[in-house]
Each structure stands twice: as C-alpha cells, then as structure tokens.
Amino acid sequence: MSGGAPFPLADGRTKGYERRAVDAFLGRARGAFETAGGIAMTAEDVRRVAFPLVASGYDIATVDAALGRLEDAFAAREREARIAQHGVATWVREARTDAQVILERLTRPHGERFRRAGVLTYGYRCDEVDLVADKLVRYLRDGEPVTAEQVRAAAFRMQRNGYAEEQVDALLDGVVEVMLAVTSGRA
C-alpha cells in the first residue's frame, strides 16, 4: 500500500479504480451502515457500484473483494430487518420463490436461456454462460458448493449474437441475492 492508502495501488501500466471515487463511496457506505435511520444504502447499491479506471488507481481485485464483504454485511442486515418485520416464514417463502424463478430460467435448453444480443451485436458467449448456468442449477437443486464470490467473479468472453449481457448480469445478481439471503451474509 502507498502512503496510508486503504488499498494497494495497481501495478505499472495496469489501470485501477479512481481513488477518490472509491474513498467517497466507502465513506457513504460506512455512514449508511453505522447510522440506523440515516443514509439509505442496500446490498444491491454496493453490488452495482462502478468506478472509473485510471492510472495509479486502487488495485481492482482488492477493492472488489472489499466490496463483496461490504455487500455481504448489508445483505445480512437486510435479511435480519426483513425477518424482524415479516417473520421467518415470509422470508423463507420469498427466498424459495426467487430461487424457483431463477431455476426455471437456468433449466432452459442450452443456447436458449437468455435473449440474444443480435446477429451484428456482441453478447456473452453462450457456451460459457451455459456452463456457469449448469453449475448454478446443481447449486440450487443439489446443493453443490458455489460461493457468492464465485458468482460475482463470473466473466465471459464476447461473441456475435451472444446472450444479452443485461439479462445474464441481472440473473447473476439475483443468484447472489438468493445466496446472501439464505447464508446470512456468509459468502
């Protein structure tokens, strides 16, 4: 780490996250987490944050790992609040419903699980997404081990007429939400 920076800096020519943007977001997140009725922030807000890439920025992998832990903490708090407000039975029913919707999408035939980007447009490689989808089906149906961190780290190469990125990303976000809901924030 450099000069008291909270994260190591990206090496050499590699770009990293813009430090001021990361520091500002983490400051807002800390304030939101420490004050009960103050600043509103959710696990989804943490999951969807994006930072500009710059020279001499924070190391991406290190910041992403910290954001994963932060998302876990917000998700655990949201779960506790939901259970306190509506009870465990409602929480379990909602988590099962969400998991079933995801499972129905993931069990579609290979190559047909998501909308296609278009013949002249690039999307995620279908075969790579289908491999991850198969693993998630085994997680949801059979309890095969998969962590929220593994789902967050899923990355796909691009292909013409591939799967629409926004649909795949939204489903992966939904999987993470279900995982965090049922694990009390353990990733």
Secondary structure, 3 states (H helix, E strand, C coil): CCCCCCCCECCCCCCEECHHHHHHHHHHHHHHHHCCCCCCCCHHHHHHCCCCEECCCECHHHHHHHHHHHHHHHHHHHHHHHHHHHCHHHHHHHHHHHHHHHHHHHCCCCCCCCCECCCCCEEECHHHHHHHHHHHHHHHHHCCCCCHHHHHCCCCCEEECCECHHHHHHHHHHHHHHHHHHHCCCC
